[in-house]
Amino acid sequence: MWEYTDKVRDHFMNPRNVGEIPDADGIGEVGSLACGDALKLFFKLGPDKKIADAKFKTFGCASAVASSSALTEMIKGLTLEEAEKITNDDIADYLGGLPKEKMHCSVMGREALEAAIANYRGLPIPMAQGEVVCECFGVTDQEIRRAIVENKLKTVEEITNYTKAGGGCGRCHEQLEEILREQRHEIREEPVAETGKRLTNIQKIKMIEDVFEREIRPALRKDGGDIELVDLDGDFVTVALRGACGTCKKSRLTLKEYVEKKLREQVLDSLIVEEER
């Protein structure tokens, strides 16, 4: 029997905002009935572009219902920019905690929110762009890698708790181990910056160069490219793309969707990457 907090039990027994919004601005759907958990999230923006209403329909366990209910309460009154900063840990904390085996329910809530925001913006669903690793539950490598880094996961069992990957037939366990080994360097035993303290430019430069050397340069060099750190001014990172990347028409996409994303994940989430002019 799982140990649920009073707040989880309350949101399960008395879920808020169940239903649909017929004229919703954003709709996000994740999971599937075949996988055992499914969530469809709706939101409607008000004249001030803040979320005026949010509703959900879910199929799953008590944690899935409670997480979905909590999420709809959490995002009301927020702008989309504020809402998309909500993490799965924020959802779990709102509920006073979830059993470790049920953390995937809070992850599903966050991914449904991302999907709904992407739907509103006319963009592809972020976590659906990766390669499916776990066929049983349709979990992609991008979902797994992000869960490992953000939640400092260290075992396949923890990956299963947060994503359900590996919780079915088990045939993907070897691939999960491989992904875990690749991502372990991103798991930080110490926080990037202590609360209330700012990183110095020297610290930022060292961490940026470390990410470049460990991950970004090897990936770019596979396509005949390279990258160089030119300058750092506060949170503005100026770089120069070299080789094939320097003349590629998709260099802007590479900077924003790959380089900037990696630096925000592993150094500071406020970094902005710009190309040398």
C-alpha positions in Angstrom: 0.0 0.0 0.0 1.4 3.4 -1.0 1.8 6.0 1.7 -0.1 9.1 0.4 -0.1 12.5 2.0 -3.4 14.1 3.1 -3.2 16.5 0.2 -2.7 13.7 -2.4 -5.8 11.9 -0.9 -7.8 15.1 -1.0 -7.0 15.8 -4.7 -7.7 12.2 -5.6 -11.0 12.0 -3.7 -12.1 15.6 -4.6 -10.2 16.4 -7.8 -10.4 20.0 -9.0 -11.2 21.1 -12.5 -12.2 17.8 -14.1 -13.5 18.1 -17.6 -12.9 19.8 -20.9 -12.7 23.3 -22.2 -14.5 23.3 -25.6 -12.7 26.5 -26.9 -9.4 25.8 -25.2 -6.4 27.8 -26.4 -4.0 24.9 -25.6 -4.5 21.2 -25.4 -1.9 18.7 -24.3 -2.2 15.0 -24.4 0.4 12.5 -23.1 0.5 8.9 -22.2 -2.0 6.3 -23.5 -4.6 3.9 -22.1 -2.5 1.0 -23.3 0.4 2.2 -21.1 -1.8 2.5 -18.0 -1.6 6.3 -17.6 -3.1 9.0 -19.9 -3.6 12.8 -19.3 -5.3 15.4 -21.4 -4.9 19.0 -20.2 -6.8 22.1 -21.4 -6.2 25.7 -20.7 -7.8 29.0 -21.6 -6.1 32.4 -21.6 -7.8 35.5 -20.4 -7.6 39.0 -21.9 -4.4 39.6 -19.9 -2.8 36.5 -21.5 -2.7 34.7 -18.2 -4.3 31.2 -17.7 -7.9 31.9 -16.7 -9.1 28.4 -16.7 -7.6 24.9 -16.8 -9.2 21.5 -16.8 -8.1 17.9 -17.2 -9.2 14.4 -18.0 -7.0 11.5 -16.8 -6.8 7.8 -16.6 -4.5 6.4 -14.0 -3.8 5.8 -10.3 -4.5 8.1 -7.3 -1.2 9.9 -7.9 -2.0 10.5 -11.5 -5.4 12.1 -10.6 -4.0 14.1 -7.8 -1.0 15.4 -9.8 -3.3 16.4 -12.7 -5.7 18.1 -10.2 -2.9 19.9 -8.5 -1.4 21.1 -11.8 -4.6 22.8 -12.9 -4.7 24.7 -9.6 -1.1 25.7 -9.8 -1.2 27.2 -13.3 -4.3 29.4 -13.0 -3.3 33.0 -13.0 0.1 32.4 -14.5 1.4 33.6 -17.8 2.6 30.8 -20.1 6.2 31.9 -19.5 5.6 31.4 -15.7 3.7 28.2 -16.2 6.4 26.5 -18.3 8.9 26.9 -15.5 6.9 24.4 -13.3 8.8 21.2 -12.8 7.6 17.7 -11.8 9.2 18.4 -8.4 7.0 21.5 -8.0 3.9 19.4 -8.6 5.1 16.7 -6.1 6.0 19.4 -3.5 2.5 21.1 -3.9 1.0 17.7 -2.9 3.3 17.3 0.0 5.3 14.6 -1.7 4.6 11.5 -3.8 5.8 7.9 -3.3 9.1 7.5 -5.2 7.5 4.8 -7.3 4.8 7.3 -8.4 7.0 10.3 -9.4 6.3 9.5 -13.1 2.8 10.9 -12.5 4.2 14.4 -11.7 6.4 14.0 -14.8 3.4 13.2 -16.9 1.7 16.4 -15.6 4.6 18.6 -16.5 4.9 17.0 -20.0 1.1 17.5 -20.6 1.6 21.2 -19.7 4.5 21.5 -22.1 2.5 19.8 -24.8 -0.5 22.2 -24.2 1.8 25.2 -24.4 3.4 23.8 -27.6 0.0 23.3 -29.1 -1.0 26.9 -28.4 2.3 28.1 -30.0 2.0 25.8 -33.0 5.2 24.0 -32.1 6.0 20.2 -32.0 5.7 18.5 -28.6 9.2 18.9 -27.0 9.7 15.4 -25.5 8.1 13.6 -28.5 11.0 14.4 -30.8 13.4 11.8 -29.4 13.9 8.1 -30.2 11.6 5.7 -28.4 13.7 3.6 -25.9 10.9 1.9 -23.9 8.4 0.4 -26.3 6.1 -0.7 -23.5 5.4 2.8 -22.4 6.5 4.9 -25.4 9.3 6.7 -23.5 11.9 8.6 -25.5 15.6 9.1 -24.9 15.0 12.8 -24.4 12.5 12.2 -21.6 14.9 9.8 -19.9 17.9 12.1 -20.3 16.1 15.1 -18.9 14.7 13.0 -15.9 18.3 11.8 -15.1 19.8 15.3 -15.2 17.0 17.2 -13.5 16.4 14.7 -10.7 19.9 13.4 -10.3 18.9 9.8 -11.0 21.6 7.2 -10.4 19.9 3.8 -11.1 17.6 2.2 -13.7 15.1 1.7 -10.9 15.0 5.5 -10.3 14.5 6.0 -14.1 11.5 3.7 -14.0 10.1 5.6 -11.0 10.3 8.9 -12.9 9.4 7.8 -16.4 8.0 4.3 -16.3 10.8 3.3 -18.8 11.9 -0.2 -18.0 8.9 -1.0 -16.0 7.4 -3.5 -18.5 9.2 -6.2 -20.3 12.6 -5.0 -19.2 14.2 -5.3 -22.7 15.3 -1.7 -22.6 17.3 -2.0 -19.3 20.6 -2.3 -21.1 19.9 0.8 -23.2 18.8 2.6 -20.0 22.1 1.7 -18.4 24.0 3.1 -21.4 22.0 6.4 -21.3 22.6 6.6 -17.5 26.4 6.2 -18.0 26.4 8.9 -20.7 24.4 11.4 -18.5 26.1 10.7 -15.2 28.5 13.6 -15.8 25.5 15.9 -15.8 24.3 14.7 -12.3 25.7 17.3 -9.9 26.2 16.3 -6.3 26.4 20.0 -5.4 24.0 22.7 -6.7 25.2 25.0 -9.5 24.9 28.0 -7.2 24.0 28.3 -3.6 20.7 30.0 -2.8 21.3 33.7 -2.7 24.7 33.6 -4.3 25.6 34.4 -7.9 28.2 32.5 -10.0 31.2 34.6 -10.9 32.1 35.0 -14.6 35.1 32.8 -14.1 32.9 30.1 -12.7 30.5 30.4 -15.6 33.3 30.3 -18.2 34.8 27.2 -16.6 31.4 25.4 -16.5 30.5 26.5 -20.1 33.8 25.3 -21.4 33.3 22.0 -19.6 30.0 21.5 -21.2 31.5 22.4 -24.6 34.3 19.9 -24.2 32.3 17.0 -22.8 29.2 17.2 -24.9 28.7 20.0 -27.5 32.0 19.8 -29.3 32.0 16.0 -29.8 28.5 16.3 -31.3 29.3 19.2 -33.6 32.6 17.5 -34.8 30.6 14.5 -36.0 29.2 16.9 -38.7 32.5 18.6 -39.4 31.8 21.6 -37.1 33.1 23.1 -33.9 32.3 25.9 -31.5 34.4 28.5 -29.6 33.5 30.7 -26.6 34.1 34.3 -27.6 32.8 36.3 -24.7 30.6 36.3 -21.6 28.7 39.3 -20.5 26.5 38.5 -17.5 24.1 35.9 -18.9 24.9 36.6 -22.5 27.2 34.0 -24.0 28.8 34.9 -27.4 30.1 32.0 -29.4 31.5 31.4 -32.9 30.5 28.3 -34.9 33.4 26.9 -36.9 33.8 24.5 -39.8 30.7 23.2 -41.4 28.5 24.7 -38.6 29.8 28.2 -39.5 28.2 28.1 -43.0 25.2 26.0 -42.2 21.8 27.7 -42.8 20.5 26.0 -39.6 23.2 27.6 -37.4 20.6 29.7 -35.6 18.6 26.6 -34.8 21.8 24.8 -33.6 22.5 27.7 -31.2 19.1 28.0 -29.7 17.8 24.4 -29.8 21.0 22.7 -28.9 23.8 24.8 -27.5 21.6 27.2 -25.5 19.4 24.4 -24.2 22.4 22.4 -23.0 24.0 25.4 -21.2 20.7 26.2 -19.6 20.3 22.6 -18.4 23.8 22.2 -17.1 25.0 25.7 -16.1 22.3 28.3 -15.6 18.8 28.4 -16.9 19.1 32.2 -17.6 21.9 32.0 -20.1 21.3 33.4 -23.6 23.5 32.2 -26.4 24.3 34.6 -29.3 26.5 34.2 -32.4 29.5 36.4 -32.9 28.7 39.1 -35.5 
